[in-house]
Amino acid sequence: MNEYASVVRGVGGYLPEKVLTNDDLARMVDTTDEWITARTGIKKRHIAADGEATSDLAAIASKRALKAAGVKADDIDLIIVATATPDHTFPATATIVQNKLGITRGAAFDVQAVCSGFVYAIATADNFLARGQFERALVIGAETFSRILDWSDRSTCVLFGDGAGAIVLERQDKKVAGERGVKSVHLRSDGRYKDLLYVDGGPSTTQTVGHLRMVGNQVFKHAVSKISESVKAAVEQAGCTIDDVDWFVPHQANQRILSAVAEKLGLDEAKVVSTVAEHGNTSAASVPLALAAAVDDGRVKPGDLVLIEAIGGGLTWGSALIRI
């Protein structure tokens, strides 16, 4: 039986044109640029235009990833979209993206693990590819969180933005892939903490979409400890050390969390890819957006060992090591 690796062929990202700065928010709620920057590191966020859906963002990011990978849409036979803000209750946003890309073969479905969604989606795609069930996967994180924010709640509306990122994973024989590919994945969840970060609506409970609610200080505490534990597990599983990691591409939730996790792990902050100032917390989109930015500007190069991680509502969290 052949042994396969899930190899990154290309990445792409997309941010909506509309920009909402901290100063803009200061005219909407009782806050200031200084307050937001000091506590989060965020300077601006992007907001989807009226009529611009999560699938629209995902499709643009996907086309950019396909171009970077040098493959056609028809070469994709698996699409996984990580999102907590789908176009509809059903069908899956992934099937809408599939149609927008003109793909009529293979399978498409969504993964819902909120901010951890992209890590969960990478793990899912890797398992399908490693078992030889699909050839090329388009793994997408896409969100329109602006649609579920309470814009009168200054503790949450300053944190989030909209965007999408995508990655093309290709099944390759391990002899061909060499050291490249997904090296390890560590996923966790604990529903006891669901009330720390949630949306107060849903089809079977309130029959409404609802708004995002968060206990920020508790999320911060759990984020630092749980992410650090997950990273250590993924690194150990891969048979390497933190020092072997070339780039740390974390969920872009809050600059203070990024710095605290790096410090707890003993990671050089020069290895941390941070884009949170530019687009805020884009939930499942934040990791692929940050990775796309680092690949585009030449920081992340072929052969680099990249560590990704995230924590989200549920609570869910996880990490993965990928040799680009």
N, C-alpha and C positions, 0 to 999 in steps of 0.2 A: 504493500500500500504506500502510495506516494505521501511524502510529508510536505506540507505547504506553508508558506509564509504570507502574511498580508502586508504588502509593500505599498508605501505612499508613492503615488505617481504625480500628484499635483494638488495644490490647495488654492482656494479663492475666497474672497470676502466681499461683502457689500454693506454699505451704510446708506440709509436714506439721505436725500439731499437736505432736508430741513434740519437745522441745528438749533438746539435750545441751550443757551449758555446759563451759567450761574446767575449772571446779572438779569437775564430774562426771568428766571425763576424768582428772583428777589422782588420782581414786580407783581408776582402772582401769589406768593405766600411770604410769611414772616421769616426771612432768611437772608443771608448775605453770601457773596462769593468767598469771603474769608472763612466764614463758618463751614461751608461745604468743603472747601479745599483742605482745611486743617483736619477735618474729621474723616474725609473719604479719599482725597486726592483727585476727585472728579472736577473737571473744568467745564465740560459740555457733554451733551448727549444728542443722539440723532433720533428724529421722530418720523415715523411713516406718514406719508401724505394721505389725505382723504382718499379712500378707495384703493389704497396700496395694502395688500394683504400679506400675511406671513409667507404664503406660497410665492408671491411675487419677489420678495426679498430672497427667498431660498433659490428660486430659479436663476436669478442673476448671479448669485454667488456660485451656483453649480456650473453655469456656463463658463465662468472664469476659472474654476477648478478643472473643468474638462479641457479648456484651452491650455492651461499650464501643464496638464498631463499629456497633452498631445493625442488625446483619444476623442472619438465621436460619441454623441449621445447614444447611438445604437450599440456602442460597445459596453454599455452599462446594463447589467441584468439584476441588480439589487439596489434599491433606494431606501434608506432609513432616514427619517426626519425626526430629530429630537426637538420637541417644542412643548411648551405649556400654554401657548396661545395659538391654537390651530385655527384654520379658516372656518371650520364648522365642527360641530360635535361629531359628525361623520359626514362624508367619508374621510379617511386619513388624509392629512395634508400631503403626505408623500405621494399619494395617487394623483393629486392635483398637480404637483410638481412633475411627476412622470408624464402627464399629458402635456404640460407646458413645454417640456423638453422634446416632445414627439417620440417618446419611448413607448413601445407597445409589447415588450416582452419582459420576462422576469417577474419580480415581486417588489412591492412597495408598501411600507407600513410606517407608523409613527412609534416613537418611544417617548414615554412621559416620566421623566425623573427630575423635572424642573431644571435647576442650574447644573445638575450633574448629568443631564440628559446626553450631552455629547460623549462623555466618557462611557456611559452605558451603551450608547449607539456604536461606538468604536468596538467595544467588547462583543456586542452582538454580531456585527459585521465580520469581525475576526473569526468568530466561531463558525459562521457559515462558510467563509472562504477556506479556513483551515481544514474543514471536512470535505472540501472539494465540491460543495453544492452550488456555488456561484463563482463567476470568473472575476467580475469587477463590480465593486460597490461604490455608490455615491453616498457618503455619510455627511449629513447636514445638521447644523444647529441653526435654528431660525426662530426669531421672536418679534412680536409686536407688543411688548409689555406696556407701552403707553396706553393701550386699550383697556388695561385692567388696573390702572393706578387711580388712587383717590388724590386728585390734584389739589385738594385742600389739606392733605396730610403731609406736612413738611418733612416728617421723619422718613418717609418712603419715596415721595415723588422726586426727590433730588437724586436718588440713587440709580434709577433704571433708565434704559433707552432701548431702541430698536436696532436690529441688524441681523445679518446672516453670514455664516461661514460654511464652507464645504471642503471635503477632502475626497479624493479618488483613491481607493484602496484596490490593489490588484493581486490576485492569487498567483503566486510564483512558486515553482519547485524550490525547496530550500537550498538545493545545490546551486541554483541560478541566483537566488536572492542573496546568498552569502550571509552576512551579518545584518542585512536590512530587514525591516518589518516590525510588527508589533511583538515586543519581547515579553511583556507581562501585563496583566490587568488585575486590579484589586477593587472589588465593589462591595459596598455595605449600605445598609439602611436600618433605621430604628424608628418605628412609628410612634413610640412614646413621646417623641418631640414634635409631633405634627402641628401643635398649636403655636410653635415658635415662628413659623413662616408658612402662610397659607392664603388661599383666596376664599372670601366669605360668601361664596355662591357656587352653584352647580346644578346641572339638569335634574338630578334626583333628590336634591335637598331644597333648594330655593327656587328652582326653575329660572334662575337668573345667572348672568356671567359673574357678578360679584367684583370685589376689589381686593387687592393685595393687602395683607396685614402682616406685620412683623414685630417680634420682640428683639430689637437690634442688638442689645448688649449680650443677650443669651446666645444669639446666633454667632456673634463674634467669638465668644468663648468656645463653643462647640467646634466652630470652623477651624481654629488653630490646632486644637488637640486632635480632632478626628482626621483632618487632612494629613497632619504629620504622621499619625499612626498608619494611615493608608499608604502614604508614600514609602515609608520604611518597609512595609510589607511587599509592595510592588518591586522595590529595589532588591530586596532579599530574594524574592521569587525569581528574579532575572539573573541572580548570581553575580551582582555587581554592587558597587557602593555609591553613596551620594557623590563622592568625588569624581566618579566616572561620568556623571551627568554633564553634558555640554550646555544644555539650555533648559530652564525651568519655565514652562508656559502654563501658568495657573489660571483658574477661573478669575476673571477680572471683576471682583465684587467690591473691593475696597483696598486702597493702597496700604492701609494699616494692617489688614489681614495678610496681604502679600508679604510685607516686610516681616511680620511676626512669624509667619510660617518659615520663611527663609532663615530667619535667625534661629528658630527652634531646630531646624534641620542642619544648621551649620553650612548653609549654602551661601556662596558669594553672591551678593546682590547684583553684581555685574552680569551674572548669568540669568537673572530674572527678566523675562519679557513682560513689560507692563504697558498696557494700552488703555488702562482704566480712565486716565485723564481725558482721553479723546472721545470715548463713547459710553462711559459709565458701565453699569452692570447690564449686559445684554443677555443674561441668563445662559441658556444652552448655546447661544451663538458666541459667547465671549472667548472660549478657548480656540475654536477654529479661526475667529477673527484675529486674535493675537498671533496665532501661528502663521496665518497668511501674511500679516504685516512683517513678521520677522523673516519669513522666506523672501518676500518681495524686496526688503531692504538689504538682503545679503547676509544677515546675521546667522540664520540657520541654513546650513549647507548640507549637501548629500554626505552621508556618513556620520552626521552628528547624532548623539543620543539625546533625545528630547523627553522630558518628563512633563506629563499633563496631569491636572487634578481639578476637582471641583466638589463643592458641597451645595445642596439645595434643599428645598422643602421636602418634608417627608418624616424625618430628615433622611436624605440620601447623600452618599458621598462616594468618591472613588478616585483612582489614579491609574495611569498607564505609562509604560516606557515604550518608546518607539524609536528605532534606528531609522532615520530618514534616508 
